[in-house]
Amino acid sequence: MTADTDRDLAVFTATVPTRAEQLAPLRHRIRRWLTRCRVPAAVRGDVVLAAHEAVSDAIDQPRSGDPTTVTLHWDEEVVVLTAIDHFTWTARAAAVDGPGERRLRVITRVAARVDLDVDADRGTLTAYFQVPGRP
């Protein structure tokens, strides 16, 4: 984990096995980092929820246990969450209402913008969270 709040850009990164017991510690680490960066509470909650949903979705994969990487960037105007793994929305993109699609909708509701880049093996989810009162 890296955090440098004396600069214009702060960065957090964690690579964890995609197992259920990793969720609570990862949420705690993300929340603690966002708090140290002085990200407003409402944005913190949305970012933690989105990270939880992304990693939860990766856990549902048959390859669960492989590492998932979660990275956050904060520049006082926006928090950017990037999660890289084999998500269910990668494997079941055609499903209308599977668990992965519901999780993706949750992330889409709390983020200002969500980009999803998928290939046959892995997916990269990037979610953007605007910090209130910033341009």
KAVENLIN-V416048 format. One record per residue. N is the residue number from 1. PSI is psi in radians with two decimals (none if undefined). OMEGA is omega in whole degrees, -180 to 180 (999 if undefined). Layout:
BEGIN
n->(N | N)
psi->(PSI | PSI)
omega->(OMEGA | OMEGA)
END
This chain:
BEGIN
n->(1 | 2 | 3 | 4 | 5 | 6 | 7 | 8 | 9 | 10 | 11 | 12 | 13 | 14 | 15 | 16 | 17 | 18 | 19 | 20 | 21 | 22 | 23 | 24 | 25 | 26 | 27 | 28 | 29 | 30 | 31 | 32 | 33 | 34 | 35 | 36 | 37 | 38 | 39 | 40 | 41 | 42 | 43 | 44 | 45 | 46 | 47 | 48 | 49 | 50 | 51 | 52 | 53 | 54 | 55 | 56 | 57 | 58 | 59 | 60 | 61 | 62 | 63 | 64 | 65 | 66 | 67 | 68 | 69 | 70 | 71 | 72 | 73 | 74 | 75 | 76 | 77 | 78 | 79 | 80 | 81 | 82 | 83 | 84 | 85 | 86 | 87 | 88 | 89 | 90 | 91 | 92 | 93 | 94 | 95 | 96 | 97 | 98 | 99 | 100 | 101 | 102 | 103 | 104 | 105 | 106 | 107 | 108 | 109 | 110 | 111 | 112 | 113 | 114 | 115 | 116 | 117 | 118 | 119 | 120 | 121 | 122 | 123 | 124 | 125 | 126 | 127 | 128 | 129 | 130 | 131 | 132 | 133 | 134 | 135)
psi->(2.37 | 2.35 | 2.25 | 1.64 | 0.04 | -0.01 | 3.09 | -0.34 | 2.24 | 2.51 | 2.41 | 2.40 | 2.48 | 2.36 | 2.08 | 2.64 | 2.49 | 1.33 | 2.57 | -0.64 | -0.16 | -0.30 | -0.94 | -0.82 | -0.65 | -0.77 | -0.75 | -0.80 | -0.74 | -0.82 | -0.76 | -0.74 | -0.79 | -0.65 | -0.78 | -0.54 | -0.08 | 0.61 | 2.32 | 2.58 | -0.75 | -0.72 | -0.73 | -0.84 | -0.73 | -0.72 | -0.77 | -0.75 | -0.80 | -0.75 | -0.75 | -0.83 | -0.72 | -0.82 | -0.65 | -0.70 | -0.70 | -0.58 | -0.57 | -0.13 | 2.62 | -0.44 | 0.32 | 2.43 | -0.45 | 2.70 | 2.56 | 2.40 | 2.25 | 2.21 | 2.42 | 2.44 | 2.42 | 2.25 | 0.47 | -0.21 | -0.53 | 2.53 | 2.28 | 2.14 | 2.22 | 2.22 | 2.30 | 2.12 | -3.01 | 1.55 | 2.77 | -0.52 | -0.28 | -0.84 | -0.56 | 0.83 | -0.46 | -0.25 | 2.39 | -0.72 | 0.75 | 3.01 | -0.69 | -0.70 | -0.66 | -0.73 | -0.70 | -0.68 | -0.66 | -0.83 | -0.74 | -0.59 | -0.57 | -0.30 | 2.67 | -0.56 | 2.54 | 2.26 | 2.43 | 2.08 | 2.02 | 2.62 | -2.93 | -0.39 | -0.64 | 2.86 | 2.63 | 2.05 | 2.27 | 2.12 | 2.40 | 2.31 | 1.97 | 2.36 | 2.12 | 2.51 | 0.07 | 2.70 | none)
omega->(179 | 175 | 178 | -175 | 177 | -178 | -179 | -177 | 175 | -176 | 173 | 173 | 178 | 173 | -175 | 172 | -180 | 177 | -176 | -178 | 177 | -174 | -177 | 178 | 179 | 177 | -180 | 180 | 180 | -180 | 180 | 179 | 179 | 178 | 178 | 178 | -180 | 173 | -179 | -175 | -178 | 179 | 177 | -179 | 180 | -180 | 179 | 178 | -179 | 178 | 178 | -178 | -180 | -179 | 176 | 179 | 178 | 179 | -179 | -178 | 177 | 180 | -180 | -177 | 173 | -177 | 172 | 178 | 176 | 179 | 175 | 173 | 178 | 179 | 179 | 176 | -176 | 170 | 179 | 177 | 174 | 177 | -178 | 177 | 177 | -175 | 177 | 178 | 172 | -175 | -175 | -175 | -178 | -179 | -176 | -173 | 176 | -180 | -180 | -180 | 177 | 179 | 179 | 177 | 177 | -180 | -180 | -180 | -176 | -179 | 176 | 180 | 177 | 174 | 179 | 179 | -176 | 169 | -175 | -172 | -174 | 176 | 175 | 177 | 176 | -179 | -176 | -178 | 180 | 176 | -178 | 178 | 178 | 180 | 999)
END
